[in-house]
Amino acid sequence: MRRVCAIIGLLCLLGQGAWAADYRGVGNWADPNGWSDGAPPSGAVEVKIRGEETILTLNTSTDPWGAAQRLRVYEGAKLIVAEGAELLGAGWARIGAGSLGSAEQTGGLVRINNERLAIGDSAGSDGYYTIRGGTVTYSGDRGDLLVGARGGKGTFTVVGTGPIIQMGKLIVADVAGASGTVEFQLTAEGVSPIVLAGSASIDALGNEALCALVVGSAGGAPQADVVLVDLPAGAAAATAFDTVNGEPAAEGAAVTVRDRLTVYKYTLTYVGGATGNDIVLRYDSFVPPPTVVYVTDRIGADSLVGDQGWIDWLVAEGYNVDARRGYWIEPLDPNRIAELEAADLIIVSGLLDIYGFLDTTNYVADGEVAKWNSLATPLINLNAYLAAGWHWVNSGTFGTFSRPGRLLARDPNHPIFAGIALDPNGLVEILDPNAVLPTTSFIKSPEAGNGKLLASLGDSFPWIAEWAPGLEFYSGAGQFGGGWRMMFMAGNSDLLAAAGEGEFNLNEAGRQILRNVMVYLIARGQEQANAEEGDAQPPATPPQQ
């Protein structure tokens, strides 16, 4: 009897080794290298994809598995399911099993055979599954999609409308201590829903588990209702998510989706869709990106660098950019003033024939300076010479530096320096040393008059300064700002017709400051507009931070 038991025990031990195939390394499923048995696994063995450096790509067909077989991706490994893949019939696929594991599907087919796909399975798990294309489905009577299973932490992310997800049930956090996140990244066309043949059990344990819904943008969002989870008639979702984008996710919760600077607003409902029981975002409203009018004399087609880099950057940041050449805008007539006042922000380039923007010239009639200064739209001036010509600063002396030094933050706590790593002396480099012409012209003046000096080059050259609406720029200037004004010296030069003149010459720190400046001014401009609509007086001094 003991001999028989011993033989059976030995067979069991041999069977444990024979019925599993491990993969470690970086490669393709069909390649024998990396597999513990020296060959891709058959459908009769458990597959273990493991190890922190492991990335395994599947773009071919696997042998069909039986329902009892398992696939595990863990110990930091990643599985990529690409176009041409057929992962056939894994009875129990576990992405993140007792440790970190992830899968990214860009195409192909993943089919669960009468079992479950578990993302973050068992305590200590941290599982991630992102699907951008291809199909996840099941065969047989059972096809559960578990996100945060058996006390694990899991995240299932659907990106855009390319994927197809058709499962039996959706279960988010199935036992106490589990944490499940279902994420949808929208495009302008919407997002693929999780289509279920059965039920959805979301946070059935209440406070004993955590269930989050995340909705973001992978490039736009639709101005229409969006179905997230499509349930059959009569199969309402059990309970609800705890949070949506970090806020309470009860019926009727507001959901805001941002695509860079564009804002889409929805209402979350668990009783939406054609059958009245789907999880849906009901479209509410759309806030377009801010409009920036960029005034210049040279755009793109010129033989020199010109201002195109500035315009391209603004577009990439998400702004609606209306680039205007100087001759369009000279002189300011009522129609052009109306267009400028309709914008959210004006940026005046360093590449301008400034005499068209001044008084008593051969180009325009008197009063042009006052017209520009009286605009209520916030304005950033990159042009040192216009800052003097518009009487923002009381100086006509300039300094041009081929390699300016570092910017000195005079008010490090101002919002424009948010996220900027200043050195202990308040200095930071903001110009790109690799620019064709990182030359920048500065006004030689130790102060900003009645405005607020925010940054300088040394002690004598203002770099960034602001003026609140209603201020005389300096005592005796005779000119007052109708809206918020910011002087920001960059991209300009007094080297006429020089290669690189006007180039977008900011490094990443400089770009972050400019981002902050734009957000700050647009918000201040909106505050001013709201105050004027309410008959309140806009501020007459720059706010103290």
C-alpha positions as CSV (number, residue, x, y, z in Angstrom):
1,M,0.0,0.0,0.0
2,R,2.8,2.4,0.9
3,R,4.5,1.5,-2.4
4,V,1.4,2.4,-4.4
5,C,1.1,5.7,-2.5
6,A,4.7,6.5,-3.1
7,I,4.3,5.9,-6.8
8,I,1.2,8.0,-6.9
9,G,3.0,10.8,-5.0
10,L,5.9,10.6,-7.4
11,L,3.6,10.8,-10.4
12,C,2.0,13.9,-8.8
13,L,5.3,15.6,-8.4
14,L,6.3,14.8,-12.0
15,G,2.9,16.0,-13.2
16,Q,3.4,19.3,-11.5
17,G,6.4,20.0,-13.6
18,A,5.0,18.5,-16.8
19,W,1.7,20.4,-16.6
20,A,3.2,23.9,-16.6
21,A,5.2,26.1,-19.0
22,D,7.1,29.1,-17.7
23,Y,8.2,32.1,-19.9
24,R,10.8,34.6,-18.9
25,G,12.5,37.2,-21.1
26,V,11.5,39.4,-24.1
27,G,10.2,37.8,-27.2
28,N,7.3,36.2,-29.2
29,W,5.0,33.5,-28.0
30,A,5.8,31.4,-31.1
31,D,9.5,31.5,-30.5
32,P,10.8,28.5,-28.4
33,N,13.3,30.8,-26.7
34,G,12.2,31.8,-23.2
35,W,9.9,28.9,-22.6
36,S,10.9,26.5,-19.9
37,D,10.2,23.5,-22.1
38,G,12.1,24.9,-25.1
39,A,8.9,25.1,-27.1
40,P,5.6,27.1,-27.0
41,P,3.0,25.6,-24.7
42,S,0.3,23.3,-25.8
43,G,-3.3,23.7,-24.6
44,A,-2.7,21.0,-22.0
45,V,-0.5,22.9,-19.7
46,E,-0.7,25.9,-17.4
47,V,1.1,29.0,-18.7
48,K,3.1,31.2,-16.4
49,I,4.4,34.5,-17.8
50,R,6.6,35.9,-15.0
51,G,9.5,38.1,-14.1
52,E,10.1,41.9,-13.9
53,E,11.9,42.1,-17.2
54,T,9.5,39.8,-19.1
55,I,7.5,41.1,-22.1
56,L,5.9,38.5,-24.2
57,T,4.1,39.3,-27.5
58,L,1.4,37.1,-28.9
59,N,0.5,37.6,-32.6
60,T,-0.2,34.0,-33.7
61,S,-2.7,31.4,-32.7
62,T,-2.3,29.2,-29.5
63,D,-3.5,25.7,-29.0
64,P,-7.0,25.6,-27.6
65,W,-7.1,25.1,-23.8
66,G,-9.4,23.2,-21.6
67,A,-11.5,24.9,-19.0
68,A,-9.3,23.6,-16.2
69,Q,-6.1,25.2,-17.6
70,R,-4.8,28.6,-16.5
71,L,-2.8,31.5,-17.8
72,R,-0.9,33.7,-15.2
73,V,0.9,36.9,-15.9
74,Y,2.7,38.0,-12.7
75,E,5.9,39.0,-10.9
76,G,6.0,42.2,-13.0
77,A,5.6,40.5,-16.4
78,K,3.7,42.0,-19.3
79,L,1.7,40.2,-22.1
80,I,1.1,42.0,-25.4
81,V,-1.8,40.7,-27.5
82,A,-1.3,42.1,-31.0
83,E,-3.0,41.9,-34.4
84,G,-3.2,38.3,-35.6
85,A,-3.3,36.9,-32.0
86,E,-5.7,34.1,-31.0
87,L,-5.5,33.3,-27.3
88,L,-7.9,30.4,-27.4
89,G,-9.9,29.1,-24.5
90,A,-7.8,29.8,-21.4
91,G,-10.1,28.6,-18.8
92,W,-8.8,30.9,-16.1
93,A,-6.7,33.9,-17.2
94,R,-5.2,35.8,-14.3
95,I,-3.5,39.2,-15.0
96,G,-1.6,40.1,-11.8
97,A,-1.8,37.0,-9.6
98,G,-0.4,37.6,-6.2
99,S,1.9,40.3,-7.6
100,L,2.1,42.8,-10.4
101,G,1.1,41.7,-13.9
102,S,-0.2,43.6,-17.0
103,A,-1.6,42.9,-20.4
104,E,-2.0,45.3,-23.4
105,Q,-4.3,44.3,-26.3
106,T,-4.0,46.2,-29.5
107,G,-5.7,43.5,-31.7
108,G,-6.5,39.9,-32.1
109,L,-8.7,37.7,-30.0
110,V,-8.8,36.6,-26.4
111,R,-11.4,34.0,-25.7
112,I,-12.1,32.6,-22.2
113,N,-13.4,29.0,-22.2
114,N,-16.3,28.6,-19.8
115,E,-14.4,30.4,-16.9
116,R,-13.1,33.9,-16.1
117,L,-10.7,36.7,-16.9
118,A,-9.5,38.1,-13.6
119,I,-7.6,41.4,-13.5
120,G,-5.8,41.5,-10.1
121,D,-6.5,38.1,-8.7
122,S,-5.9,37.3,-5.0
123,A,-4.5,39.3,-2.2
124,G,-1.2,41.2,-3.0
125,S,-2.2,41.3,-6.7
126,D,-1.9,44.4,-8.8
127,G,-3.3,43.7,-12.3
128,Y,-3.7,45.9,-15.3
129,Y,-5.4,45.1,-18.6
130,T,-5.6,47.8,-21.4
131,I,-7.5,47.1,-24.6
132,R,-7.1,49.4,-27.6
133,G,-8.2,47.0,-30.3
134,G,-9.2,43.4,-30.9
135,T,-11.8,41.3,-29.1
136,V,-12.3,39.9,-25.6
137,T,-15.0,37.3,-25.4
138,Y,-15.9,33.8,-24.1
139,S,-17.3,30.5,-25.1
140,G,-19.5,28.2,-23.1
141,D,-22.0,29.1,-20.4
142,R,-19.6,31.2,-18.3
143,G,-17.4,34.2,-19.1
144,D,-16.8,36.4,-16.1
145,L,-14.8,39.6,-16.3
146,L,-13.5,40.1,-12.7
147,V,-11.7,43.4,-11.9
148,G,-10.2,43.1,-8.4
149,A,-10.8,39.5,-7.6
150,R,-10.4,37.5,-4.4
151,G,-8.9,40.5,-2.5
152,G,-6.7,41.8,-5.3
153,K,-6.4,45.1,-7.0
154,G,-7.2,45.4,-10.7
155,T,-7.7,48.0,-13.4
156,F,-9.4,47.3,-16.7
157,T,-9.1,50.1,-19.3
158,V,-10.9,50.5,-22.6
159,V,-9.4,53.0,-25.0
160,G,-11.5,54.4,-27.9
161,T,-14.0,52.6,-30.2
162,G,-11.7,49.9,-31.6
163,P,-12.1,47.1,-29.1
164,I,-14.9,44.6,-28.8
165,I,-15.7,43.4,-25.2
166,Q,-18.4,40.8,-25.0
167,M,-18.5,38.8,-21.7
168,G,-21.1,37.0,-19.6
169,K,-20.8,38.9,-16.3
170,L,-18.9,41.9,-15.0
171,I,-17.8,41.6,-11.4
172,V,-15.9,44.5,-9.8
173,A,-14.4,43.7,-6.4
174,D,-15.9,40.3,-5.4
175,V,-14.7,39.8,-1.8
176,A,-13.7,42.0,1.1
177,G,-10.5,43.9,0.7
178,A,-10.7,43.8,-3.1
179,S,-10.2,47.0,-5.2
180,G,-11.4,47.3,-8.8
181,T,-11.2,50.2,-11.3
182,V,-12.9,50.2,-14.7
183,E,-11.6,53.0,-16.9
184,F,-12.9,54.3,-20.2
185,Q,-10.7,56.6,-22.4
186,L,-13.0,58.4,-24.8
187,T,-12.3,59.7,-28.3
188,A,-14.5,62.0,-30.5
189,E,-16.4,58.8,-31.6
190,G,-16.9,57.7,-28.0
191,V,-15.7,54.4,-26.5
192,S,-16.5,50.7,-26.8
193,P,-18.9,49.5,-24.2
194,I,-18.5,46.4,-22.1
195,V,-21.3,44.3,-23.5
196,L,-22.7,41.7,-21.1
197,A,-25.0,38.7,-21.7
198,G,-25.7,38.5,-18.0
199,S,-25.4,40.7,-14.9
200,A,-23.1,43.4,-13.5
201,S,-22.1,43.2,-9.9
202,I,-20.3,46.4,-8.9
203,D,-19.3,46.9,-5.3
204,A,-21.8,44.4,-4.0
205,L,-20.0,44.4,-0.6
206,G,-20.2,48.2,-0.1
207,N,-17.7,49.6,2.3
208,E,-15.7,46.3,2.4
209,A,-14.4,46.8,-1.1
210,L,-13.4,49.8,-3.3
211,C,-14.8,50.2,-6.8
212,A,-13.8,53.2,-9.0
213,L,-15.0,54.4,-12.4
214,V,-12.5,56.5,-14.3
215,V,-13.5,58.4,-17.5
216,G,-10.9,60.4,-19.4
217,S,-10.0,61.4,-23.0
218,A,-7.7,59.7,-25.4
219,G,-8.3,62.5,-27.9
220,G,-11.6,64.3,-27.7
221,A,-14.9,63.1,-26.5
222,P,-18.4,62.9,-28.1
223,Q,-21.1,65.5,-27.8
224,A,-23.6,62.7,-27.3
225,D,-24.5,60.1,-24.8
226,V,-21.9,57.4,-24.2
227,V,-22.8,53.8,-23.2
228,L,-20.2,52.3,-20.8
229,V,-21.7,49.0,-19.8
230,D,-24.4,47.5,-22.0
231,L,-26.7,45.1,-20.1
232,P,-29.5,42.9,-21.4
233,A,-33.0,43.8,-20.5
234,G,-33.9,43.0,-17.0
235,A,-30.4,42.7,-15.7
236,A,-29.8,46.0,-13.8
237,A,-26.4,46.6,-12.2
238,A,-26.1,45.6,-8.6
239,T,-25.3,48.7,-6.5
240,A,-22.9,51.3,-8.0
241,F,-19.3,52.4,-8.2
242,D,-17.9,54.2,-5.1
243,T,-16.3,57.0,-7.1
244,V,-16.1,58.4,-10.6
245,N,-13.0,60.4,-11.3
246,G,-12.4,60.6,-7.6
247,E,-15.9,62.0,-6.7
248,P,-19.0,60.1,-5.4
249,A,-20.5,58.0,-8.2
250,A,-24.1,57.7,-7.2
251,E,-26.9,58.1,-9.8
252,G,-26.9,61.5,-11.4
253,A,-23.2,62.2,-10.6
254,A,-21.5,64.9,-12.7
255,V,-18.6,63.7,-14.8
256,T,-16.2,66.2,-16.4
257,V,-13.9,65.0,-19.2
258,R,-11.0,67.2,-20.4
259,D,-9.2,66.9,-23.7
260,R,-6.3,69.3,-23.0
261,L,-8.2,72.6,-22.8
262,T,-11.6,71.4,-24.1
263,V,-14.2,70.4,-21.5
264,Y,-17.0,67.9,-21.9
265,K,-19.7,67.5,-19.2
266,Y,-21.9,64.5,-18.6
267,T,-24.2,63.0,-16.0
268,L,-23.6,59.4,-14.9
269,T,-26.7,57.2,-14.9
270,Y,-27.2,53.5,-14.1
271,V,-30.6,53.5,-15.8
272,G,-29.7,54.6,-19.3
273,G,-29.5,53.2,-22.8
274,A,-32.1,51.5,-25.0
275,T,-33.1,49.0,-22.2
276,G,-33.1,51.5,-19.4
277,N,-30.6,49.6,-17.3
278,D,-27.3,50.4,-18.9
279,I,-24.5,52.4,-17.3
280,V,-24.4,55.5,-19.4
281,L,-22.9,59.0,-19.6
282,R,-25.6,61.4,-20.6
283,Y,-24.2,64.4,-22.5
284,D,-24.8,67.8,-20.9
285,S,-22.5,70.4,-22.4
286,F,-19.3,71.3,-24.2
287,V,-16.9,74.1,-23.4
288,P,-14.6,74.8,-26.4
289,P,-10.9,75.5,-25.8
290,P,-9.8,79.1,-25.3
291,T,-9.2,81.2,-28.4
292,V,-5.8,82.9,-28.7
293,V,-5.2,85.6,-31.2
294,Y,-1.5,85.6,-32.1
295,V,-0.3,88.8,-33.8
296,T,2.8,88.7,-35.9
297,D,4.4,89.8,-39.2
298,R,6.0,86.5,-40.1
299,I,4.3,83.1,-40.1
300,G,5.6,79.9,-41.5
301,A,6.3,80.5,-45.2
302,D,9.1,83.0,-44.6
303,S,12.6,81.9,-45.4
304,L,13.6,82.7,-41.8
305,V,12.3,80.8,-38.8
306,G,9.6,83.2,-37.9
307,D,6.8,82.6,-35.4
308,Q,5.5,79.3,-36.6
309,G,7.1,77.5,-33.7
310,W,5.0,79.6,-31.3
311,I,1.8,78.9,-33.2
312,D,2.6,75.2,-33.5
313,W,3.2,74.9,-29.7
314,L,-0.1,76.8,-28.9
315,V,-2.0,74.4,-31.1
316,A,-0.3,71.4,-29.6
317,E,-1.3,72.7,-26.1
318,G,-4.9,72.6,-27.2
319,Y,-5.7,76.2,-27.8
320,N,-7.8,77.5,-30.7
321,V,-5.2,79.7,-32.4
322,D,-6.2,82.6,-34.7
323,A,-2.9,83.8,-36.2
324,R,-3.1,87.3,-37.6
325,R,-0.4,89.2,-39.5
326,G,0.2,92.8,-38.4
327,Y,-1.0,94.4,-41.5
328,W,-4.5,92.8,-40.9
329,I,-4.7,94.5,-37.6
330,E,-3.4,98.0,-38.4
331,P,-5.2,100.2,-37.7
332,L,-7.7,99.0,-35.1
333,D,-11.1,99.6,-36.5
334,P,-14.4,98.7,-34.6
335,N,-14.6,95.3,-36.4
336,R,-11.1,94.3,-35.5
337,I,-11.5,95.5,-32.0
338,A,-14.6,93.3,-31.7
339,E,-12.7,90.3,-32.9
340,L,-9.9,90.9,-30.4
341,E,-12.4,91.4,-27.6
342,A,-14.1,88.1,-28.5
343,A,-10.8,86.2,-27.9
344,D,-9.8,84.8,-24.5
345,L,-6.2,85.9,-24.9
346,I,-4.0,88.0,-27.2
347,I,-0.3,87.3,-27.7
348,V,1.7,90.0,-29.5
349,S,4.9,88.7,-31.2
350,G,8.4,90.1,-31.1
351,L,8.3,90.0,-34.9
352,L,6.3,93.1,-35.7
353,D,6.8,96.4,-37.5
354,I,6.0,98.2,-34.3
355,Y,5.5,101.6,-36.0
356,G,2.1,100.3,-37.2
357,F,1.1,100.0,-33.6
358,L,2.1,103.4,-32.5
359,D,0.8,107.0,-32.8
360,T,1.8,109.8,-35.1
361,T,3.4,107.7,-37.7
362,N,3.0,107.5,-41.5
363,Y,1.1,104.2,-41.1
364,V,-1.8,104.9,-38.8
365,A,-3.8,107.7,-37.2
366,D,-3.3,108.9,-33.7
367,G,-4.9,107.0,-30.8
368,E,-3.6,103.6,-31.8
369,V,-1.7,103.1,-28.5
370,A,-4.8,103.8,-26.4
371,K,-6.9,101.4,-28.5
372,W,-4.5,98.6,-27.8
373,N,-4.2,99.4,-24.2
374,S,-7.9,99.8,-23.6
375,L,-8.7,96.3,-24.8
376,A,-10.4,94.2,-22.1
377,T,-9.0,90.9,-23.4
378,P,-5.9,89.8,-21.5
379,L,-2.7,90.4,-23.5
380,I,0.8,88.9,-23.4
381,N,3.4,91.1,-25.0
382,L,6.6,89.4,-26.2
383,N,8.0,92.6,-27.8
384,A,10.3,94.8,-25.7
385,Y,10.0,97.7,-28.1
386,L,6.2,97.7,-28.0
387,A,6.3,97.6,-24.2
388,A,8.1,100.9,-24.3
389,G,6.1,102.3,-27.2
390,W,2.8,101.5,-25.5
391,H,4.1,103.2,-22.3
392,W,4.1,100.1,-20.2
393,V,7.6,100.9,-18.9
394,N,9.3,104.3,-18.6
395,S,12.4,103.5,-20.6
396,G,13.5,103.6,-24.2
397,T,16.9,101.9,-23.6
398,F,17.3,98.2,-24.5
399,G,19.7,95.4,-24.0
400,T,20.0,92.4,-26.3
401,F,21.8,89.3,-25.1
402,S,23.0,86.6,-27.4
403,R,23.1,84.2,-24.4
404,P,20.9,85.6,-21.6
405,G,21.5,84.4,-18.1
406,R,19.0,82.7,-15.9
407,L,15.6,84.1,-15.0
408,L,15.4,85.5,-11.4
409,A,12.0,85.0,-9.8
410,R,11.1,88.1,-7.9
411,D,7.9,86.5,-6.5
412,P,8.5,82.8,-6.3
413,N,5.1,82.1,-4.8
414,H,3.3,83.6,-7.8
415,P,1.1,81.1,-9.7
416,I,3.2,81.4,-12.9
417,F,6.0,79.6,-11.1
418,A,3.9,76.6,-10.1
419,G,5.8,73.4,-10.8
420,I,9.1,75.3,-11.5
421,A,12.3,74.1,-9.7
422,L,14.0,77.3,-8.7
423,D,17.5,77.1,-7.3
424,P,18.1,78.4,-3.7
425,N,18.7,81.9,-5.2
426,G,15.4,81.9,-7.1
427,L,17.1,81.3,-10.5
428,V,16.1,79.0,-13.3
429,E,17.2,78.7,-17.0
430,I,14.2,79.1,-19.3
431,L,15.7,79.6,-22.7
432,D,16.8,76.7,-24.9
433,P,20.6,76.9,-25.4
434,N,20.2,74.8,-28.6
435,A,17.9,77.4,-30.3
436,V,19.1,78.9,-33.5
437,L,19.0,82.3,-32.0
438,P,18.3,82.3,-28.2
439,T,18.8,86.0,-28.3
440,T,16.2,88.0,-26.3
441,S,15.8,91.8,-26.1
442,F,15.1,93.4,-22.8
443,I,14.1,96.8,-21.6
444,K,16.6,98.4,-19.4
445,S,14.6,99.5,-16.4
446,P,14.9,98.4,-12.7
447,E,11.2,98.3,-12.2
448,A,7.7,97.9,-13.8
449,G,6.2,101.2,-12.7
450,N,2.7,100.6,-11.2
451,G,2.8,97.0,-12.2
452,K,4.3,94.0,-10.4
453,L,7.7,92.8,-11.4
454,L,7.6,89.0,-11.4
455,A,11.0,88.1,-12.9
456,S,14.1,89.8,-14.1
457,L,17.4,89.3,-15.8
458,G,19.8,90.5,-13.0
459,D,18.8,93.7,-11.3
460,S,18.2,96.0,-14.3
461,F,16.2,94.1,-16.9
462,P,12.5,93.2,-16.3
463,W,11.7,89.7,-17.8
464,I,8.1,89.2,-16.7
465,A,5.8,91.8,-15.3
466,E,2.0,92.2,-14.9
467,W,-0.5,95.0,-14.7
468,A,-4.1,94.7,-13.5
469,P,-7.0,96.4,-15.3
470,G,-7.5,100.1,-14.6
471,L,-3.8,100.8,-13.7
472,E,-1.8,103.6,-15.2
473,F,1.2,101.6,-16.3
474,Y,3.6,104.1,-14.5
475,S,3.1,107.5,-13.0
476,G,2.7,110.0,-15.9
477,A,2.3,107.3,-18.6
478,G,-1.1,108.6,-19.5
479,Q,-2.0,105.0,-20.5
480,F,-4.2,102.6,-18.6
481,G,-4.8,98.9,-19.1
482,G,-8.3,97.9,-20.0
483,G,-7.6,94.3,-19.1
484,W,-4.8,92.2,-17.6
485,R,-1.4,92.7,-19.2
486,M,1.7,90.6,-19.0
487,M,5.2,91.4,-20.4
488,F,7.1,88.2,-21.2
489,M,10.4,88.6,-22.9
490,A,11.1,85.7,-25.3
491,G,11.5,84.9,-28.9
492,N,12.3,88.5,-30.0
493,S,15.5,90.1,-31.2
494,D,16.8,93.4,-32.6
495,L,18.9,91.6,-35.2
496,L,16.8,92.4,-38.3
497,A,16.5,89.6,-40.9
498,A,18.6,87.3,-38.9
499,A,18.2,83.5,-39.1
500,G,16.2,82.4,-36.1
501,E,14.7,85.7,-35.3
502,G,11.5,85.3,-33.3
503,E,12.1,81.6,-32.8
504,F,10.2,79.7,-30.1
505,N,13.2,79.6,-27.9
506,L,11.9,78.4,-24.5
507,N,13.1,75.2,-22.9
508,E,10.7,73.0,-20.9
509,A,10.9,75.2,-17.8
510,G,10.2,78.3,-19.9
511,R,7.3,76.5,-21.5
512,Q,5.8,75.6,-18.2
513,I,6.0,79.2,-17.0
514,L,4.3,80.3,-20.2
515,R,1.6,77.6,-19.7
516,N,1.0,79.0,-16.2
517,V,1.0,82.6,-17.5
518,M,-1.7,81.7,-20.1
519,V,-3.9,79.9,-17.6
520,Y,-3.5,82.6,-15.1
521,L,-4.4,85.5,-17.5
522,I,-7.3,83.7,-19.0
523,A,-8.8,83.0,-15.6
524,R,-8.2,86.7,-14.5
525,G,-9.8,87.8,-17.7
526,Q,-12.9,85.7,-17.0
527,E,-13.0,87.0,-13.4
528,Q,-12.9,90.5,-14.8
529,A,-15.7,89.8,-17.3
530,N,-17.8,88.2,-14.6
531,A,-17.3,91.2,-12.3
532,E,-18.2,93.7,-15.1
533,E,-21.4,91.7,-15.8
534,G,-22.3,91.9,-12.1
535,D,-21.5,95.7,-12.1
536,A,-18.6,95.1,-9.8
537,Q,-15.4,96.9,-10.2
538,P,-12.4,94.9,-11.6
539,P,-9.3,95.0,-9.5
540,A,-7.1,98.1,-9.8
541,T,-3.9,96.5,-8.4
542,P,-2.2,93.2,-9.2
543,P,-3.3,90.6,-6.6
544,Q,-0.7,89.8,-3.9
545,Q,0.1,86.1,-3.7
